[in-house]
Amino acid sequence: MAHVAVLIPLLPLVGFLILITMGNQIKEPTSGWIATSVVGASFIATVIAFVLLLHRHSREATVNLFSWIRVGNFHVHVALLLDPLSITMCLFVTGISALIHLYSIGYMHGEKDFNKFFIYLNLFVFSMLVLVLANSLLFTFVGWEGVGVCSYWLVSYYFEKPAAASAGKKAFIYNRVGDLGLLFAMFLLFHHTGSLTYLTIFSHTSSLSPTTATLVVLSLLLAAAGKSAQIPLFNWLPDAMEGPTPVSALIHAATMVTAGVYLLCRMGPVLALSSSGRLTIAIIGAATALVAATIATSQRDIKKVLAFSTVSQIGYMILAVGCGAYSAAIFLMVAHAFFKALLFLGSGSVIHSLNGEQDLHLMGGLRKYLPLTFPTFLIGWLTISGIPPFAGFWAKGDVLVNAFEYNKALWVVGLLTAVLTAYYMSRLFVLTFRGTERFRGITHDHDPHESPWVMTAPLVILAVLSVLGGVLGLPWIHVSSIEGFINPVFGALPALSHASTTVQWSLGIVDVIAAVFGLLAAFTLWRRTEPWPRYESSFLYHVWHWDDFYDATIGRPLTAFADFSSDVIEPDVIDGAVMGTAVSVRKSSEGLRKLQDGLVRHYAVAMVLGIAVIVLFLVGRVW
C-alpha cells in the first residue's frame, strides 16, 4: 500500500518534471496528453489505494518517506497520512483534475504557451495532493503555499492583460493574509502540544485550554477564509476568472478553494473543543453563502456568476463544519466538484462557441447549436439548484438538515440562499440557452459551433456523476456512504440531536419547494426579450461595493502613507539623518584638518609647548 500511496502525488510531479525539462522539444498536443495521462494514472493509483484501505482492519496508515527537519527535539518527516478523509479528497481531486486536463487539450488549442499551461496544471495537482496527504501541519503548509503560487501563475496566465495581472496579484495577497492565520495556529499548537503532526496533536488535545482552543479555531477559520474565499476575504475569487476557463474549473471544483474546508475538517478534533469557535465558523459560512448568492443574481459575466456561486456553495460547507457535520461538508464538497466542474467546463464550451464572448446579455438561443453542451449544462443547472434526484439535492439537503438541528436561524439563512441559488442559476440558463439569439449583429455573424470531443467527453462524464453522485451520501448505503466511511476520522463529534425521519422528509420537501420557487421566479422574470436592467441591482453588480470599501479604508490610506513616506519621510527624515551625519563629520574633519598641516616644525613647536606645559604643571604641584 505504501508504494501505491507514494505514486498518487509522485505521478503529477513526474509529469511536471518531464514537461519542464523537455521544454519546447514537446509540441502541442503531446504535452497535454502527457499531463493528462499522469493525472489519470494518479487517479488509478488512488482507486487502488482506496480498495486496499477498505480491506485493512485499521483504516489509517502513515507512510514515512524521509526526515525533513531535525532541530533538537523538533523532528519533522515528509510522510503521507492515508485515511478515509485523505483518500476521499484524493479520489475527486485526481478524477476531476484528469477530466479538466483532457478538456484543456481542446480548449487551449492554438495558445502560444500551451506547454507552460500544462506544466502549471500538473504542479497545481501535485501541490493539492501534498496538501491533503500530508501527515503534519507543516508539510500541509508546503502544499498550501504550492497551490497558492500555482493559482497566481494560472490566474495571471494572460499577464499581458492588466486585469489578469491584477487578479493574480489580488489572489496572491488575499491568500497571504489567510496564511497568517494558519501560521499562528501552528505556533499555538506546537507550543501546547510539542508537535505539528496531526495524530500527535489529536492525542494531546487535553493540553489545550478552552481559550487556546478557541484561538486556534479562529486562526484556522482565517486561513480557510483566505483559501476558500469566505468573508472577509472572498472577493479575490471572482477576479480569478481572468484565467482560462479550465483554470477556473480546477480552482473551484478540484483544488484551491476546497483546501480551507479540508483543513477545518482535518482539524475536527480541535474544533470540537470550542463551541464558540464553531458557532463563529457557522455564522461566517451562512453569511458568505447568502451574500455571494445575492451578488450572483446581478452578474453579467457567465463565469463570474459561477464564481460567486462557488463562494456561496463553499459557504454551505463552512456552515456544515460549524454545525459539526463534517461528513455533510465533505459530501457537498464531492458533489460540488462534479456539478461545478460540469458548469465551468460547460460555460467554457459556450465561450468557445462564441469566440470568447462571456456576457450573458450577448448570448441566448444556444441550445440548438450546442447539442451536447446544452443537455449536460441543463443537468448541472438542475443539480446545483437542488432538484431531486440529482446529487446537489441530497448533498445540500444534508447540510440544511444539520443546520436545522444546530441553529434554526442559520437554517433560515441557508434556505433563503437555496432559493437565490435556484434563481441565479436559472437566470444564467435562460439567458444562455433560451430566448432570442442576441449574439447576432453585435459580436458574431456566424453560427456558434459545438466543441471537439476532448471537451464534450468530460462534460458527459461529469453529467453522469452529477446525476448519480447523490448515492454516495444516501443513508441506506451501509458503511460505504460518505458519513459511514469518514466519520471515524473525526473522533468524538460534537453532540447534535438527529432529525427524525418525519423532519428529514419535511425539510426535503421544503428544499424542493424553495428550489422550484427560485426556478419559476427566474423563468418568469427573464423569459422576455425586453431590456432587463431593472432586475439587476447596481449595488449587487458591484459586489456590495466590497472592493470599494477595502479601497477606501485600506488601499487609499496605505497608498497615501506610501506617498507621504516617499515624499517626506524618506527624503527629509531618513535621507536627512544620513546626510546630516555625513555633513557633521565633514565639518568636524575640516576643523581638525587645520591642525594637521604637514609641516614638521609646527609639530615640533607644539610638542615643546606641550612638554613645557606639563613641566610647569608638575613643578607647580610640588611647590
N, C-alpha and C positions, 0 to 999 in steps of 0.2 A: 504493500500500500504506500510505503514511503516513496518508492521510486515514481509511482503514478502521481502522487501529490506534488512532487518536485516538477513534473512535466507541466502542470497546469500554468504556473507563471513563467516557466522557462521557455516554452514554445513561442509565445509572443515576443519575448526578449530575443530569441534566436532570429525571428523574422525581422525585428528591428535592426539587429546587428548585420544581417545579410544585406538588407536594403541600404543601410548607411555606409557599409564598406564597399559594396559593388558600385554605388554611385550611379553615374549616367550609363554604365555598361548595360543596365537592365532597362528595357524600353517598355512603354505602355503597350498592352495592359498587363505584361508579365509581372511587374512589381505588385499590381493589385491582386493578382491571383496568388502570389507568394504570401502576401499579407493575409489574405482571406483564408488560405489553406492552414497557416499556423494557428490562427484563432479557431478555426473549425476543429483542428486536431486537439487544441486545448479543451474545447467543449467535449470531445470524445473522452479525453483523459478525465475530465470532471465527472462524466457519467460513470466511468469505471470506478472512480474513487467513491462516488455515491453508492454504487452497488456494494462495494467492499465494506463501506461503513455500515450499511444496513445489516450485514451479516456478522458484524462484530458484537460481542457481548457488551463492551464499553464503547459507546459512540463518541469517543473523544480520544484523539491521538495527537501527540506533538512530535514533529519531525525536525530534529536539530540538524542544521546544515554546517555552521561553523561559528566559532566565537568571534564576536564583533568588537566589543568594548570590555576591557578588564582594567578597572581602576580601583585599587583597594578591595573593598567588599562589594563593589558595584560591578556586576557581570551582566552583560547583555549578549544573547546569542541571536544569530539570524536563524529563526525557527518558524515553522508553519504550524498553526493550530487547526486541525481538522475536526470539526464537529458539525452538527446539523445546521447551525446558523451559517458558518463559513461556506459549507458545501452548497447550501441553498443559494447564497449570494453568487457563488462561482457559476452555478448552473445557468442562471439567467444572464449574468454578465457576459460569459463566453458565448452563450447561444445567441442572444440578441446582437452582440457585437459582431459575430460572424455574419449574420444577415445584413447588418449595416455595412460591413466591409464589402460584401457581394454587391449590394446596391450601389456603393460608391464607385465601383468599376465602370458602371454605366453613367452615373451622374457626373463624375469628374472627367469624363472622356474629353480630350482636347485641351485640358488645363496644362499650362506650361510647367507647373510644379507638381505634376501628377505623382511622381515618385516620393517627393517630400511629404505629400499629404498622407500617404500610407505609412511612411516612417513614423509620423506623429501618431497615427491611429494605433499602430502596434505598441508604441511606447505608452500610450494612454491606457490601453487594455492591461498591459503588464503592470503599470502603476496601480490600477484599481485592484488587480488580483493580489498584489502585495499588501494593499490596504486591508483587504478582507481576510486574508490568510495569516497575517502576522500574529504572532503569539504574545506580543507586548505592545504597549502604547508607543514606545519609541520606534519600533520597527513599523508600526502602523503610520507613524508620522512621516516616515520616508515615502510610503505610498501616497499619503495625504498631500505632501508637497509635490509629488510627481504628477498627480492628476491636476494640481493647480497650475504647474508650469506648462503642461500639455494643453490645458484649456486656454491659457494665454496665447500659445502659438497658433492654436486652431481657430480661436475666435477672431484673432487678428490675421488670419491667413491671407486675406486680401489687404495687406497692410498699406498698399498704395492709396487706399481709400481712407481719408481721415476718420470717418465714422468707425471703420473696422479697427484701426489702430487705437482709437479712443476707447472702444468697447473692450478690447483686450486688456488695456491698462486698468480700466474700471473693474473688470472681473478680478484681476490680479490683486489690486489694492483692497477691495472688499474682502477677499479671502484672507488676506494677511491680517485684517482686523479679527476675523474668526480664529486665526492661528493663535492669537494671544490667549484666547480662552482655553484652547487645548493645552498650550504650554503651561498655563497657570494650574490647570487641573493636574497635569503630570507632576509639577513641583509639589503640590499639596499631597498627592497620593504617595509619591516617593518619600516625602518627609514623614508621613504617618505609617506607611506600611513597609518601607525599606525596599520596595520593588516596583517595577513597571510592567511586570509580566501579569497578564490577565488573571490566570488561575491563582497566582500568589496574592494578588490584590483581593480577589474574591474570598480567599480563605482568611484574610485579615481585616475584613470589613468591621469587625468588632472594635478595632482600634480607632475607628473614625467617630468622632463626636457628632451629634446632630448638626451643630453649626458647621463643622468641617465638611460633612456630607452635603449640606445644602450649598456651600461654596463650590464644591466640586461639581455638583449637578448644574448649577447656574453657569459655571465656566464651560462645561460640556455643551450646554444649551447655546452659548455664544459661538462656540466652534461650529455647532450644527447649523446655526442661523447663517453663518458665513458660507459654508459649503453647500447647504441645502436651500439657500435663498429664502430665509424666513425673516419676518420683521425683527429688527430694523435694517437688515442687510439684504433684502430681497431684490432690490431694483437693479442689480448687476445682470441678472439672468435674462430679462427681455432684450437688453442691449447685446447680449451674446448671440443674438440671431444674425448678426453681421457675418458670422462664419458660414461656410457652406452648409446646406441643409442636412447632409449626413452627420456633420459635427453636432448640430442641434439635436438630432435623434440620439446620438451616442451620449451626449451630456445629460439629456433629460430622461432617457429610458434605461441606460445600462451602467453609466458611470457617474462620477462627479456629484450630482445633486442627491443621489441615494446614499452617498457616503456619510452625511450627517445623521440620517435616520439610522443607518447601520451602527454608527458609533454609539448612539444613545441606547440602542437595543443591546449591543455588546456589553455596555456598562450597566445593564439592568439590575444586577445585584447591588450596585452602589445607588442607583436611582431609588430602589426600594427603601433606602434608609431615610429619605427626605420626602415627606408628603407635601410640604410647601413647595419644594423644588419641582415635584411632578405636577402640581397644580399650575405652577408658572409655565411649565412646558405645554400643558394642555391649553392654557389661555392663549399663549403665543401661537400655537398651531391653529386653533379655531379662528383667531383674529386674522392670521395670514390667509387662511383658506377663504374667508369672507371678503377681505379687502381685495385680494387678487382676482376673485371671481367678479366683483363689481367692475374692476378695471377691464377685464377681458370682454365685457359686454359692449365696449365702445372702441375697441381697437380695429383698425382697418387693414393692417398687415396680417396676412394669414398666419405667418409664423409667430407673430407677437401674441395673437390670440392663444395659440398653443403654448407659448412660453408662460403667459400668466396662468394658463390652465395648469401647467406643471407646478408652478408656485402654489396654487390652490390645492392641488392633489397632495403635494408634499406636506402642506398644512394639515390635511386629514391624517397623514401618517404620524406627524408630530403630535397631533391630538390623541391618537391611539396610544402612543408611547406615554404621554402624560397620564392617560387613564390606567396605565399598567397593562394594556392589552398589546404586548409586544408582538405576539403572533398575528394579530389583526393588522398591525403596521406592516409586517413582512408580507402578509398575504396581499395587501393592497399594493405594496411595492412590486411584487411579482406581476400581478395583474396589470398594474400601471405600465410596467416595462413592455408588456405585449401591446396594449392598445395605444400607448403614447408613441412607441416606435412606429406602429402602423400609421398613426395620424401624421407624424412628421414626415415619414417617407412618402405617404400619400400626398401631402402638401408639396413635397419636393417633385413628385411626378406632375402635379398641377403646374407648378412653377416652370418645370422643364418643358411642358407642352405649350406654355405661353412665352417661351424665350426669356424667362427671368422675371416676369411680372408677379408681384406679390400683393397688390392692392385688391382687396375684396370687391371694391366698387367697380373694378375693371375686369371682372370675371363674369360668371353667370352662364347657364346653359351648357355646361361642360359634360354633362352625363353622357350624351350621345357620342362624344368624341373620345371618351376615356372608358372603354368597355370593361377594363379590369380595375382601373383605379377607382372608378365610381362605386362598384359594389363592395370593394374592400374598405374604402373610406366610410361607406354607409355603416358597415359593421363596427368600425372604430367609433363612429359618432354615437351609435346606439349603446355601445359598451361604456363609454365614458359618461353618457347621460344617465346610466343606471337602469336601463331597461332589461328586464329578465328575458331570457335566461343567460344573458351574456355575463362575462367574468366581472365586469365593473359593478353589477348589481349585487353580487354576493360579497365582493371584497369591501365595497363602500358600506354595504349594509352591516357587515361585521363590525366596522369602526363605529357606526352610528348606534348600534345596539350597546356596545361597551360605553359609549359616551352617555347614552340614556341612563345606564346604571350608575355611572360615575357622577354626572352632574347634568341636571335637566336643562339648565341654561345653555351649556355648551352643546347639548344635543340640538337645541333650537337653532343655534348658530350653524351647526353642521347641516341641518335640514334646509335652512334658507340657502346655504351655499349649494346644496344639491339642486335646488330649483334654478339658481343662477347658472349652474354648470350646464344643465339641460338647455337653458335659454341661449347662452352664448355659443354653444356648440351647434345648436340648431340654426342659429343665425349664420354661422360660418358655412354650414352645409347648404343652406338655401342660397346664399349669395354666391357660392362657388359653383354649384351644380344645377340649380334650378333658375327659373326666370329667363329674362332676355339675355342675349349674347352681347354684353356691354363692352367686350374687348374689341369689337369690330369698329373700325373707323376712328379708334382712339390710339391704340398702340399696335394692333395687329390686323392685317388684312387677309391673313391666310387661316386655314382651319387648324385648330390645335391637333396634336398628334399623341398617340399613346406611347409610353416609354418602352424601351427594349426589355427583353425577358429578364436580364440580370437585375432590373429594377422592379419588375412586376412580380417575379417569383417570391422575393421576400415579403411582398405585400400579401400574397395568398397565404403563405405560411403563418404570418402574424395574424391574419384574419381568422384562421382556424384556431390558433392559440387563444385569441380574444373570445371566441365562442366557447371553447372547451375549458379555458383556464379556471373557471369557477369551480370545477370539480376538485381542484387542489385543496379547497378550504371547506368543502361541504361537511357537515357534522357526522354524516353516516359513513364517511370514508375511513374507517378504523384508525389505526395509529399512524398511517402514512399521510394523513392530512397534514396541512401546514402546522396546525396547532399541536397535534399529537407528536409531530416529528421534532419541532424546535423548542417547545415549551421547557423540556428538561434543561436546556442550556441556561435558562434564566434563574434557576434556583427557586427560592421562595418568592412567588409572585405576590404583589400587593393584594390584600383581601378585597375582593369585589363580589357583590351578590350576582348570581347568574339569573338572567332573564328567563322566565318560564316560556314554554312553547307558545302559549297564547300571546304573550307580549312580543315574542320574536315575530310571529305571523302578523300581528297588528302593526309592528314597526315596519315590516317588509311591505305591507300594503300602503302604509303612509309614504314610504320611499317611492313606490311606483306612482302614486298619485302626484307626488312632488315632481317627479321626472316628466310625467305626461303633461302636467300643467306648464312646465318650462318649455316643452316642445310645442304645445299648442300656442302659447304666447308668442314664441318666435315666428312660427308659421303665419300667425295672424298679422303680425306687425311688418314682416319682411317679404311677404309674397308679392306685393305690388311693385311696379317698376318706377314709381314716383320717387323723387328725392327723399332721403332718409335722415338728414342731419338732426332732425328733432328727436330721433330715437338714440342719438349718440351724444352723450354728455361730454362737453369740452373738459370739464373737471376730471372725469374718468379717463378720457383720452390722454390727458396729460398726467396720468398716474397719480391722481390726488395731489399733484404738484409736489410729490415727494422729493424729486431731484431738485426742484426749485428751493424747497425748504433747506435741504442739505447745502445747496449752493449759497443760500443767504446766511445760514448760521455757521457753516464750516468753511466752505470753499472760498467765498469772498473775504471773510475776516482773515483767513490764513494767507490769501493772496496779498491782501493789504499789508499784513505784517511782514510778508516776504519783501514786498516793495519798500516798506519803511526800513527794513534791515539792510536792503541793498543800497538805498539812497542816503540813509542817515547812520545807522549803527555801524555798518562796515567801513564807510569812508571816515566818519567822524570819531567813532569810538574805537573800533578795532584798529583800523589803519592809523588813527590819531595816536593811540597808545604806542604803537610800534614806531611811528615816525617821531613821536615826542621823545621816546627813549633814545632813538638814534641822534636827534638834534642835541639833546643834553650831553650825550657822550662826546659828540663832535665839538661843542662849545667848551666843555671842560678840557678836552685834549688841546684845543687851541691855546688855552691859558697855560697849560703845562708845557706846551711846546716852546714858549718863550724862555723857560728855564733851561732848556736843552738846545743851546745854540751851536754846539760842536766845537767851541774854542777852548783849548786845554788850559790856557792861562786863567780864564774865568773860573774854570772848575778848581784850579789851584788856589786862587784867591778865596773862593768860597770855603774850601777845606781849611785854609789857615784861619779864616774868620771863625769858622765853626769850632776849631780846636781852641782858639783864644777864648771864645765864649765859655766853653766847657771848663778851661783852666780857671778863669775868673770866678766861675760859679763854685768850683771846688775850694778855691782859696777863700772865698767869701764864707763858705760854711765852716772852714777851720777857724777863722778869726771870729 
